[in-house]
């Protein structure tokens, strides 16, 4: 990383965490605690919409994924749901990276029948891959948990081949006032209670809505991607803006 990239930048925050390293450690511990019920709660709390959001992401990458010899990387891959969506859209080889080992264990169970899937325990801010290796780099609901968004974008840009595409699928804030109020009530009052009860980790599902409120707006993320070098950058709001899908290309 360059000194310029490592300048103070926005990222997820954990109360009382002293620095980015401590923040990352605390986030990793939260995810380790919810692995057994992680998939159940993703589907339950999103009313099954998370499946469609991932499918939509993979569909937008179809042309790239079906290139001969194309290689895709899914950052913060969790239990592997987006990996499977990428395979369903024609990806011939995919790599899943996550810094939470129990998540990778769960992802291995899901992808065991796919020999073209490789799983790597890695920090998204310091990826163990050479520059220009991947045709596509994705992240679904993991990017906002990074302790430094600019560093995350810099690494995504670095490992992409010229002409490659990055896709970031993230929770966002609805623009319509009524939907924003309803979503705010749901995320502050209902989601933490249900998530904490089912997972047994109230802290993790109190952190989730807080991380969404503290995250970049769709316009801000698009601007950060452009500053990282992606050209062009495009995004679409899904389900009334509850989720945003950003696409950015590395110039050929």
C-alpha positions in Angstrom: 0.0 0.0 0.0 1.2 3.5 -0.7 1.4 6.2 1.9 -1.3 8.1 0.1 -3.7 5.1 0.2 -3.0 4.6 3.9 -4.1 8.1 4.8 -7.1 8.3 7.2 -10.2 7.3 5.4 -13.7 6.1 6.1 -14.4 2.6 7.2 -16.5 0.6 9.6 -16.3 1.5 13.2 -16.5 -0.5 16.4 -17.0 1.4 19.7 -13.7 1.6 21.7 -11.6 0.0 18.9 -8.3 1.9 18.9 -7.3 1.5 15.3 -8.1 -0.3 12.0 -6.4 -3.5 13.1 -8.4 -3.7 16.3 -11.6 -2.9 14.4 -10.9 -5.7 11.9 -10.2 -8.1 14.8 -13.5 -7.3 16.5 -15.5 -7.6 13.3 -13.9 -11.0 12.6 -14.9 -12.2 16.1 -18.5 -11.1 15.6 -18.7 -13.0 12.3 -17.2 -16.1 13.9 -19.9 -16.1 16.5 -22.8 -16.1 14.0 -21.6 -18.6 11.4 -24.0 -21.5 12.5 -27.1 -19.3 11.8 -25.6 -16.9 9.3 -27.4 -18.2 6.2 -30.7 -18.7 7.9 -30.7 -15.1 9.2 -29.6 -13.7 5.8 -32.6 -15.3 4.2 -35.0 -14.6 7.1 -34.1 -11.0 7.7 -34.1 -10.1 4.0 -37.4 -12.1 3.3 -35.3 -14.2 0.8 -34.4 -11.2 -1.3 -30.7 -11.7 -0.7 -30.9 -14.6 -3.0 -32.2 -12.4 -5.9 -29.7 -9.6 -5.1 -26.8 -12.0 -5.5 -28.3 -13.5 -8.6 -28.7 -10.0 -10.1 -25.0 -9.3 -9.3 -23.9 -12.4 -11.1 -26.1 -11.7 -14.1 -24.6 -8.2 -14.6 -21.2 -10.0 -14.8 -22.3 -12.7 -17.2 -20.4 -11.4 -20.2 -17.1 -11.2 -18.2 -17.6 -14.5 -16.5 -18.1 -16.4 -19.7 -14.9 -15.2 -21.3 -12.5 -18.1 -22.1 -10.2 -18.6 -19.1 -11.9 -15.9 -17.0 -11.0 -15.9 -13.3 -13.2 -14.3 -10.7 -12.5 -13.3 -7.1 -15.2 -12.9 -4.4 -14.0 -10.9 -1.5 -15.5 -11.3 2.0 -17.1 -14.4 0.5 -18.7 -15.6 3.7 -20.4 -19.0 3.3 -20.2 -18.9 -0.5 -23.6 -17.9 -1.7 -22.2 -15.4 -4.3 -19.6 -17.9 -5.4 -22.4 -20.3 -6.3 -24.3 -17.5 -8.1 -21.1 -16.7 -10.2 -20.8 -20.4 -11.1 -24.4 -20.5 -12.1 -23.8 -17.7 -14.5 -21.0 -19.5 -16.3 -17.8 -18.7 -14.3 -15.2 -21.4 -15.1 -13.0 -20.6 -12.1 -13.6 -18.7 -8.9 -11.6 -17.8 -5.8 -13.3 -17.0 -2.5 -11.4 -14.9 0.1 -12.5 -14.2 3.6 -10.6 -13.4 6.8 -13.0 -15.4 9.0 -11.9 -19.1 8.9 -15.3 -20.6 10.1 -17.0 -18.8 7.2 -14.6 -20.5 4.8 -15.3 -23.9 6.4 -19.0 -23.4 5.7 -18.2 -22.2 2.2 -16.2 -25.3 1.5 -19.2 -27.5 2.4 -21.4 -25.6 -0.1 -18.8 -25.7 -2.9 -17.3 -29.1 -2.4 -18.7 -30.4 -5.6 -17.1 -27.6 -7.6 -13.4 -28.3 -8.2 -13.0 -24.9 -9.9 -13.6 -23.2 -6.5 -10.5 -22.2 -4.5 -10.9 -20.7 -1.0 -8.3 -18.5 0.6 -8.1 -17.1 4.1 -7.1 -13.5 3.5 -7.5 -9.9 4.5 -9.3 -7.8 1.8 -7.0 -4.9 2.7 -3.8 -6.9 2.0 -4.6 -9.5 -0.6 -2.1 -12.3 -1.3 -2.5 -12.1 -5.1 -0.4 -10.6 -7.8 -1.6 -7.5 -9.7 -3.8 -8.0 -12.7 -4.8 -11.6 -12.0 -8.6 -11.5 -12.0 -11.2 -10.6 -14.7 -13.9 -9.9 -12.1 -13.8 -9.0 -8.4 -16.9 -9.0 -6.3 -18.1 -8.3 -2.8 -21.6 -8.9 -1.5 -22.5 -7.4 1.9 -18.9 -7.5 3.1 -17.4 -4.3 1.8 -19.0 -2.0 4.4 -17.3 -4.1 7.1 -13.8 -3.1 5.9 -11.9 -0.9 8.3 -10.7 1.3 5.4 -12.8 1.6 2.3 -10.2 3.3 0.2 -7.7 0.5 0.9 -10.3 -2.1 0.0 -11.0 -0.3 -3.4 -7.2 0.0 -4.0 -6.7 -3.7 -3.6 -9.7 -4.6 -5.8 -8.3 -2.3 -8.5 -4.8 -3.7 -8.1 -5.7 -7.4 -8.6 -8.0 -6.7 -11.6 -6.8 -7.1 -15.1 -7.1 -4.1 -17.4 -10.6 -4.3 -18.8 -11.8 -6.2 -15.7 -14.8 -5.3 -13.6 -15.5 -4.9 -9.9 -18.9 -5.4 -8.4 -19.9 -4.3 -4.9 -23.4 -5.3 -3.6 -24.2 -3.5 -0.4 -27.0 -2.5 1.9 -27.9 1.2 1.4 -30.4 3.8 2.4 -33.8 4.1 0.6 -34.4 7.4 -1.0 -38.2 7.4 -0.7 -39.1 9.0 2.7 -41.8 6.5 3.7 -39.7 3.5 2.8 -36.8 5.0 4.6 -38.8 5.4 7.8 -40.2 1.8 7.5 -36.7 0.4 6.8 -35.2 2.5 9.6 -37.8 1.1 12.1 -37.2 -2.4 10.9 -33.4 -2.2 11.0 -33.3 -0.5 14.4 -36.0 -2.3 16.3 -36.9 -5.6 14.7 -33.7 -6.8 13.0 -31.4 -6.7 16.0 -33.9 -8.5 18.2 -34.7 -11.3 15.8 -31.0 -11.6 14.8 -29.8 -11.6 18.3 -32.4 -14.2 19.4 -31.8 -16.6 16.6 -28.0 -16.3 16.4 -27.4 -16.0 20.2 -25.1 -13.0 19.5 -27.0 -9.8 20.1 -23.9 -7.7 19.6 -23.5 -8.9 16.0 -27.0 -7.9 15.0 -26.8 -4.6 16.8 -23.6 -3.9 14.8 -25.3 -4.7 11.5 -27.8 -1.7 11.3 -25.1 0.6 12.8 -22.7 -0.4 10.0 -25.3 0.4 7.4 -26.1 3.8 8.8 -22.4 4.6 8.9 -21.7 3.4 5.4 -21.2 5.5 2.3 -24.2 6.6 0.3 -24.5 5.1 -3.2 -23.2 8.4 -4.7 -20.3 8.5 -2.2 -19.3 5.0 -3.0 -19.4 5.7 -6.7 -17.2 8.7 -6.1 -14.7 6.7 -4.1 -14.5 4.1 -6.8 -13.8 6.7 -9.4 -11.1 8.2 -7.2 -9.6 4.7 -6.9 -9.2 4.6 -10.7 -12.3 2.8 -11.9 -13.7 4.1 -15.2 -16.6 4.1 -15.8 -18.5 3.6 -12.6 -22.2 2.7 -12.6 -24.7 1.8 -9.9 -28.3 0.7 -9.6 -30.6 0.7 -6.6 -32.5 -2.5 -5.9 -35.7 -3.0 -3.9 -36.4 0.7 -3.4 -32.8 1.5 -2.6 -32.4 -0.9 0.4 -29.5 -2.3 -1.6 -27.2 -0.8 -4.2 -25.1 -2.6 -6.8 -22.0 -0.8 -8.0 -20.0 -1.7 -11.1 -16.6 -0.2 -11.9 -14.2 -1.1 -14.7 -10.4 -1.0 -14.7 -9.4 0.9 -17.9 -7.9 -1.3 -20.5 
